Amino acid sequence: MLIDTHCHLDDARYSTDLDTVLDNAKAQGVEKFIIPGADPKSLERAVEISEQNADVYFAVGVHPYDAENYDRDYLEKFVHHPKCIAIGECGLDYFRLPESEEAIAAEKQKQKKVFIDQILWAKALKKPLIVHIRESSADCLTLLEEHAGKEGGVLHCYNADEILLKLADKNFYYGIGGVITFKNARKLINVYPKIPQEKLLIETDAPYLTPHPHRGERNEPSYTIFVADKMCVLSGISRPEMEALTTQNASRLFGI
């Protein structure tokens, strides 16, 4: 059994064939799915999908690119739902920043404010975090070390920055997705053995970051098998062992 711990099933690209997508995944042994909360506009769809499928769960949160849309009063309507198992996807993303120093500082400050609020919210609710980190490792590390609760969370699409390995001691896990299969993933492949096995999770980030050999196509949870197979090679363990390991890890973190 595999758990796709990060798949955007509420994305419009699944609007016409979601049932088939889920059936294809189950045929490959993927039996549980977590929809991260990235865009408040699609949150109701994520809740609807979770209510229609016993094996689908969701998280509540706002992606750093949508920080200006953060409305905790609105999100509160969903966070106590029995299928809500985490806060996020939240974090910091410095990949696309304004040009002027003043605008850059303002954008970073806005993202940090929203991220901290979600960290503290997760801590108060005793829920794990789903964390998005892009070109912002040092700031994310500082904020998580300062504010995160004992519930920890997962570093979604772990970016192979070794300074983030310190968070394993604070109950943070490392989401490994399709990037591990890319030809240019040398940094991640080199760092991968340093991640404690009891902190490994599998994800697709579908419909994004489609793994080899399906790059260029829409990603799907069924493609977790390609991620799992690459992880087996790097970890030196069998597929059944990897499935048992990552399923146990995901179940422990998210309580599913």
Number of C-alpha atoms within 10 A of each C-alpha: 17 29 28 29 30 28 21 25 28 26 16 12 14 17 10 9 9 17 12 11 17 21 15 16 23 16 11 15 16 22 20 22 25 25 30 33 29 25 21 19 11 15 22 13 15 25 22 13 19 22 16 9 13 12 17 23 24 33 28 32 32 28 25 29 17 15 22 13 14 19 13 16 8 10 16 11 10 17 21 12 14 11 19 23 24 29 28 30 27 31 32 25 21 17 10 11 14 13 8 9 10 9 12 15 12 14 20 17 13 15 21 21 11 24 28 19 15 25 28 15 17 25 19 11 15 16 24 26 35 30 30 24 24 17 14 16 20 12 15 22 16 11 15 22 14 11 14 23 22 13 18 26 29 29 24 28 24 24 21 21 14 15 10 18 20 13 18 18 11 16 17 26 28 28 26 27 30 29 21 24 22 16 8 10 14 14 13 19 18 11 14 21 12 11 16 13 16 15 20 22 31 28 25 31 26 26 19 17 20 26 25 17 12 14 14 11 13 14 23 26 31 22 24 28 21 20 21 26 17 17 24 17 11 14 13 11 12 14 17 12 12 23 22 13 19 24 23 20 20 24 13 11 23 19 12 14
